Amino acid sequence: RGRVRRQRQRVLLQGVCGLQGRRLPVGTPAASTDAARNRRQGDGACPFRDREGHLAKFKQYWRWFARSGHKPRTVAKWVIVIAEQFDAEPFNRGWCFNVGFALATAMQSASPDISPDMMVKFDCAVVQDIDYLPEGDVDYSDCKSPTQLSAEIDRYDWKTPYLQSGGGIVGMSPQHWRQINGFGNNYFGWGGEDDELHHRLRLNKLLHGDCYPFCKKSDKRVGVKGISIKRPPKGHGRFSGAFMHSANHTKRITDKAAYEQNLKMMNEIAAGGGRWKQDGLNSLAFRIVDAGVDKTDAAFGITYLHVRAHRGKSRFELHGMQLAVPSRLCESGGGGAWSVETFGSEIPWNIAALRGKAAKMLAPRGRPCAMNFVLVDRRRNVAKVLSGEDSQLLMVFYRSLSSPSDDGLIIADARSRSELKAAMEAAGALVEPVVEYSMCSAQLKQGGPKYALFHGPSCSGAGWNSMDRGAFFARAGPKPGLFPVTWCDNPKFWTQRIVKGESCPKHWGGLTWEHGGTFWASAGEAFCVGSRADASREELRFSRVLPQSRCGGSDGFQHEFSFSGVTESFTAPSMVVCILQNAKKEVRIRPGGKECHKEGFTLRAVLQARRPIAAGHSDARLCVESSAQG
């Protein structure tokens, strides 16, 4: 340990976060000026969305890790790129990594918003999940060969989930990332991108690991390279989620169609297909919505770059969003003339900034006051109330818009959330649609099936199957006459504990549980919930939900309660429709937003309409046809 190690070059951490750094010579005091010159600088990028709680904890933890996490220190300066997926699509971890890598390498082919001065010099790029943090003795500058740094994860009994896993925290040189063409860009929702990473490495002969950590000493595969990704020796790849357990996890999409598409791509590359050559860094296309630098932790050698990126080549014109403020907003009776302005260069990213912007517009004419907002999507003709009770709603609204400049409108209002809701209800404009849920089961190797509730009309795939008569509707929020039902997830065995009420027990059956979701159901016996708490094996301790009145049985389940769904219906709101025509007199009807500006077509009309299935009794059918005059 007293010998000076060969200096390595800079490191880029990508994935959930990224770093770039210089390796410190072993045994050199950290305070040495000469040593400081020789340290590696660090840069990184993190796939990110709706994880503000995790990000705050990550930053807190990284202050410690940057200074004391690995001895001797191998990274002196960290530039961590938070790459946020800014759209309404399911989360795409691989695409976010590619965005961060493209920014750090100033890859202008990926986005016209990238400039050469964004280039960051580095020698290692590491993809990491934000909710799993390294213990001491994890070396982020180790990337001569592609390496899965997270070789020992707490939730998998200090192993990886399986031998061919390519997920978690993975580091390699930028040359190797380019050689495998990064991640695939089209893995939405529930996994697949990490398994494909294993095959991208395999097809490029970059697997330098054997059967560790799944083989015994007598295993003939010990020392045989090319079986799996290289992993650090035991004790040097420990990652834990314990520090993050108090932060809410973002649920991955459980859409069966998305899962099956992911599985189709996985099977293609597993069979040796060449799609990976065209799907990845070389096909990446995005626009930068917003970017900023945070040097709050500069004393720890950490700089954060936060970029919000929108998929595709078209600009996401959020600066053109309109904010409307009545001049007498804070006076009794309200009303008066209106001030309407676009956001311009200063986009409000939270309700405090939005209130500040509205107050500036109000200042020349009236006094400031407490205010809430109505968020209007003019293409779909729907609106939501924004108050301080839901800090994420503004971001969700921004991302949901097809074309913010054309579709988005925010209206300032001095009334409270409850007063605005009552006003909408009095006008017959309040819609509280019911939500569909599915009962699903998956076969276990021993002990019969396990059960789960899924939000949506189908199960996730991944071995989960829908039950006959197992679909029902419920409310996502409280309403008189209904009671709450909550499902709790066990992250170790992917099982559920289902309870009556809005909260989950932290411990039950000797296992830990996290809040999964809550719905409000009606009294009845259409469905039942039962639980098995004293099974001999931990993985068999869970709840089941069945489409029958009682859930007890000889298999150890005890009936707990029954419920029924709700049967309310609603009329779908109208939407904006555009009528287009090209030089050949061909007519197209498209939903509003970007589709109103289709290349080669001229906009002829914009109107409100409903789909035929949602038509009301007073609605008239509209036909569009070409006349002799066009």
KATAWO-V960447 format. One record per helix or strand of 3 or more residues. SS is the DSSP state (H for helix, E for strand). FROM is the first residue (numbers start at 0). TO is the last residue. If there is no record, write none. Layout:
ss: [SS & SS]
from: [FROM & FROM]
to: [TO & TO]
This chain:
ss: [E & H & E & H & E & H & H & E & H & E & H & H & E & H & H & H & H & E & H & E & H & E & E & H & E & E & H & H & E & H & E & E & E & E & E & E & H & E & E & E & E & H & E & H]
from: [10 & 32 & 40 & 51 & 76 & 92 & 115 & 123 & 153 & 169 & 173 & 192 & 237 & 241 & 255 & 274 & 280 & 285 & 297 & 301 & 317 & 321 & 337 & 350 & 371 & 381 & 392 & 403 & 407 & 416 & 434 & 448 & 464 & 481 & 494 & 513 & 537 & 541 & 557 & 574 & 586 & 593 & 600 & 611]
to: [15 & 37 & 47 & 68 & 84 & 103 & 117 & 126 & 155 & 171 & 178 & 202 & 239 & 243 & 269 & 276 & 282 & 293 & 299 & 310 & 319 & 325 & 341 & 362 & 376 & 385 & 399 & 406 & 412 & 425 & 442 & 454 & 474 & 489 & 499 & 531 & 539 & 545 & 563 & 581 & 590 & 596 & 608 & 613]
